[in-house]
Amino acid sequence: MTATTLPSATTLVPAASPVTELDALESESVFVFREVAAEFERPVILFSGGKDSIVMLHLARKAFAPGAVPFSLLHVDTGHNFPEVLAYRDATVEALGLRLEVASVEDYLADGRLRERSDGTRNPLQTVPLLDAINTHRFDAVFGGGRRDEERARAKERIFSLRDEFGQWDPRNQRPELWSLYNGKHKPGEHVRVFPLSNWTELDVWNYIARESIELPSIYYAHQRDVFERDGMLLAVGPYSQPRDGETVERRVVRYRTVGDMSCTGAVASTAASPAEVVVEVAASELTERGATRADDRVSEAAMEDRKREGYF
């Protein structure tokens, strides 16, 4: 009897594609979204139309596909946002059929609940409208796009970050997250900030944008804009940022690494016109995006941590 030749074990199992770092990060983020959906009653995603919130929404859609995203969106609008970003925000909400809640800093200024700062920036004024929106809508989990590589205060934060009944953060009261086990327990009045992108870097975000062909507002890529230099940053000439005496306006080719309040968000000189070109640029950068382009983070070394303790993102 002739012996039968059997296939080897390796030929019976299809060759698996190697898991990349981006695959692992995506899997972790998707898991976080599903955990929150299982543990909380009224989650919301902070969505400004910035790249991190766009990637976060993309991941949420993956987490629940082919179903709809089971969360509404929340944007704290300073009134000083870039028009390209607001246009993108509104188009995305309409295209996906999502519900968007907008907390307006302008409304708080108009009725006297807030006052304009002497430096004109409104980013620090977002805290009160944010906390009021969370209380009004009874949101118990709030997704944010913060990453640990951005700033030292954010590096201290867990993926599930408890906020007390006043919306405040205590960096000394952080829960362990061993083996990716997340504790969402909280008392009435408290809520949890959730950061699915905590372990991502700016380079990871851009590699993912390139891989997934995610559309972004045009200001993330090179374009011509009238700018002036202040404190080592290129600020755009506009209704909320004007050059002072001695500051020269130039027409430069720039792009934005991060978008926020127009009065304190700087551009960077760049010719990067595609995600692939931005990846090369970011890989060579020695400054974080916030350190390079956000004036509100330069007030003091603890500026971000002080704001987070009060309830900021």
N, C-alpha and C positions, 0 to 999 in steps of 0.2 A: 504494500500500500504506500502510495506516494504521500509524503508529508505535505500538509497544507501550509502554505506560506501566509502567515498572518501579518496584517499591517502593524507597524510599531505603535506604541501608545501615543507617540508624538504626532503621528499622522491622523489619529482619531480626534484630536482636540484642535480646533482652529487656532491659528497663531493669533495671540492677543496683541493689540497695538500697545506699545508702552504708554503708561500713564504719565503725562507731562505735569509740570508744576502748575500750569494753568488749569488742567483737568482737576487736580487736587483742590485748588483754591475754589474753583467753580462748585465742586461737590460739597465742600464745607459750607459755602454760602447758601446753596440750595437746601442743605440740611437745616441750617439756621432758620430759613424762612418757613420750612415745614414744621419745625419745632414750635415756633411762635404761633403758627396757625392752630396747633394742637393745644397749646397751653393758655392762650389769651383770648379774651372775648372781643376786644375792639382795637386791633392794631392799626397803625397808620404809617405810611411811608413819607418821610420828608423828601419833597421833590422840587428842586429849584430850576431844573433844566441845565444844571452843571454836569460835568462828565461823570463824577462819582455817583450822583443820584440817577443818572441815565443808565449806567452799568448796573446799579442796584435794581432798578426797575426791570431791566433785561433779565437779570437772574431770577427775580420774582416771577416773571412770566414763564421762565423755564421750569421753575419749581412746581407750578400748577398746571402746565400745559397737559392736555389740550383745553383745560378749563380756563376760566377767567381769573385774574388776580383778585383774591378775596379781601383786599384792603383798599381803602381810599387813600388819597394823596393829600399832603398838607404842604403849603408853601408860605413861609413868613416873608412877605414882600416889603422891602425897605422903602420902595418908591424910587430908589436910585439904581434899579437893575438895568443891565444892558438890554436894549430892545430886541436884539437878536436872540437872546436867551429866553425872554418872555414869549416871543413868537414861537420858539421851539416848544416851550412848555405847553402852550395852549394847543398847538397842532398835535402834540403827542397825546394829550388828554382826550381830544376829540377823536383822533384816529383809533384809540384803544377803548373808547367808551368808558373811561374811568371817571370817578367823582373826585373833584379837586376842591379842597377847602383852602381859602386864602386868608391869612391873618395879616392885616395891613398896618404897618408902622405909621403910615400917613394918617390913618384914622385916629390913632392914639395921639398923634401930635395935634390934630385938628381939634380934638375935644379936651385937650389939656392933660390927658393921662400920662403923657411923656413930653419932654422938652428936647429941643434940638441941642446937640452938643456943640461946644465952642469950636471944635475942629471940623465940624460938618459931617463927620462920618456917622452912619446909622447902623452899622453892623452890631455894635454893643446894645442898641435899642431893641433888638429882636427878641430878647429874653422874655420880657413881659407879655407881648402878644403871643409868643409861643406857649408859655405856661397857661395863659388864659384860654387858648384854643384847646389845649390838652384837657383842661378842666371842663370846659363847656361841652365838648364832644365826648367826654369820659374815655379818652384813649388810654388804654392800660399798657400798651407797648408801642414805642415810637422808633421806627427804623431810621438810622442816620448813616451817612456815607463816610464817616470819619475813619481814617486809617492810622495805624500806630506809627508809620514812618513820617507822618506830616509834622508832628510837633510833640514835645516832651510830655505835655499833659495828656495828650491822647494815647501816648505809649503806655501810660499807667492804667488805662481803662480796660476792663474786661469786655467780652463780646456781649454779655448780658450785664448791664450796668444799672444798678438800682438808684432811683431818685426818691427822696423822701416826700412827705405831703406838701412841702413847699417847692418841689421840683429841684431841690439842690442835690449836689453830688459830693459825697465824702470819699476822697481817694483812699482813706484808711479803712473804709468799710466795703471792701471788695470781696466778692464770693469766689472761692476756688472753682476752676473749670477743668478739673482733671478728666482725662479721657473723653473730652468733648461732651461732658455732661453739664447741662445748663440749668440753673435754678431760677425759675421765673416767679417764685412765690413773692407776694407783696401784700401789704396791708391796704385796706380801703384808703383811697386818697393818694397812695404811692403809685408810681409807674416805673417801667423799665425801659431804658434806652437800649436799643439793639443795634450792633454794628457788624453787619455781615461781611464787610470789607476790611475788618481789623487787620488781618494778616497779609493783605495785599500791599504792594508798593505802587508808587506812581508808574513805574515801568511795567509792572504786572497789568495795571489798568489799561495802559496803552497797547500792550501786546494783545490783551483780550479784545480791545476795541478793533484792532487790526484783524484778529482771527475771526471775530464774529461779524465783521463788516457793519458795526454799529454807527449810525449817523449821529453827528454832533452839530451843535450850533457852529456857524462858520467862523466865529472869532477864535476858535481853538486852533485855526490854521493861519498861515501867513497871509497878511493883507496890509494894505496901506492905510495909515491912520496918522492924524496930527497928534503929536505927543510932546510933552516937555519932561525934563528930568528933575526929580526931587528926591532927596535922600537915597540916591542910587537906583531909583525906580523910574520907569517910563509911565507917566500918567496921561490918559487921553484927555484932550481938550473937549469939554462938554458942559452941559448945564450945571453939573455938580462938581466939576474940577476945572479951575481956571489957573493959568500961570500967574505967579507973583512977580513982583519987580525983579528983574535980573534973570528970570527963567525964560529961555528961548524955545519957541515952538518950532518943531521940525516935522516934516513929512517923512515917516520911517516905515519900513516893512517890519511888522511885528505880529505876534500872536499872544494869546492869553493861556497861561498854564492853569489858572484857576479863575473862576468868575464869582464875583460877589458885589458889594456896594461899589458903584463906579468911582466914588470919591476916594477910595483907599485901596483899590485893586490895580496893580501895575501890570503892564505888558512887558514882554521880553523881545529883544531883537531876534528875529528868526526868519528863515526862508522855508521852514518845514510846511509843506502843503498837503501832506497825506499822513495817515497813521504810521506808516513805515518810516517816514522821514522824522516824525516826532519821536519814535522809539529810539532812533540813533541819537537824536539830540538829548533826550532825557537820560540815556545811558551814560552820556559824557558829562552830565551836570553834577556839580559838587554841592549845590544848594537845594533844599527842599522847595517845593512849589510855594508854600506859604511863607517860608523864610525869604524867598526871592521876590515875592510879588504882593504881600499883604501888609500894608502899613499899620493896620490895627493890631497886628501881632508884635509890633516893635515898640509898643508903649513901654513895656518892661519885660524881663525874662519870664515873669509869671503871668503875663497878660491873659493868655488862653486859659490857664488853670483858674485864675480868679473868676473869669466869666463862666467857666464850666461849674464852679462851685455855686454860682448864683442861679444856674439853670440853663445856661447857653448850650448849644449843640454839642 
